[in-house]
Amino acid sequence: MACMSLNGNVNVVMAYNEGKSNEILTNGQYGLTDIKTAQVDGQVYCSFTRQSVTEIKNIVFNLADDRFHLMLARGPASQGK
């Protein structure tokens, strides 16, 4: 999942990392509900609910049964990067 502001529009999207590449899913809202976004004083805020089980590129991501690490990043975004 990625929370980002591009051209003044804040959005949450589902994305997939493969190696060092990141790809936003064609259906960027896949598995996400209750999305709320805001931008206040240059800070971006996002909240959402994610389905506990999703399948991306024939890989099942089960947040209930498998262990994952939450990675946070901070900094400017430019042209989707």
N, C-alpha and C positions, 0 to 999 in steps of 0.2 A: 504494500500500500504506500502511496506517496501523497503527501499534502503539499501543494505548491501553489504559487501565485505566478501566473503568466499574463502579461499585458493587463494587470489589474484585476484579473479574474481568479479567485481562489477556488480550488477544486481538489477533491480526493479521487485518486484513480488506483486501480489495481495494475500492478506491473510485475514483470518476471525478470530475474537476473539469470543470465547464462554466461559463465566466465566473467569477463569484465564489461559485458554489454547489458544494458537495461532496455526492456521493451514494454511500453504501455500496452495493455491488452486492447484489442479491437473494441470490446465491450468494457470500457474503462470502469464502469460501475458494477461489474460482475461480483456478486456475493456481498455487496455493500448496501446497507439501509440506514435510515435515520441520519443522513449526512447533514451536518451543520458546519458552515465555514464563515470566517470573518477575517478582516484585515484591519488592525487598529494600530495606529502610530508606526507603521512599517512592519509590524509583527503579524505573522500568518497563524491562524488558529483553525484547527479542524477537529471535529469529533464525528464518530460513525460507529456503526455496529457491523461486524463482519461475520458471515456464516462460519461456523466452526470447521466445516469440511468444504473444500473447494478442489476442483481439478483443473490444472493448467498444463497444457501440452502433455496430456496423458499421465501426469504426475498428481497424485492425491496429496493434498496438504490438510492434515487432520490436527487441528489445534488442541483437541481434547485428548488425543492419545499419543501424539508425537511431541518431542521437545524442539523448540525453536528459540533463537536468540533475537531479541528486538534490537535493531540497529537504528540509531538516530543520527541524523546529519543536520548541520546547520550551515547556512551561508546563502549567498545569492544564487539565483537561477537565471540562466540566460539561454534563450532559444531551446528550452526544454532540457537543459543540462545543468 
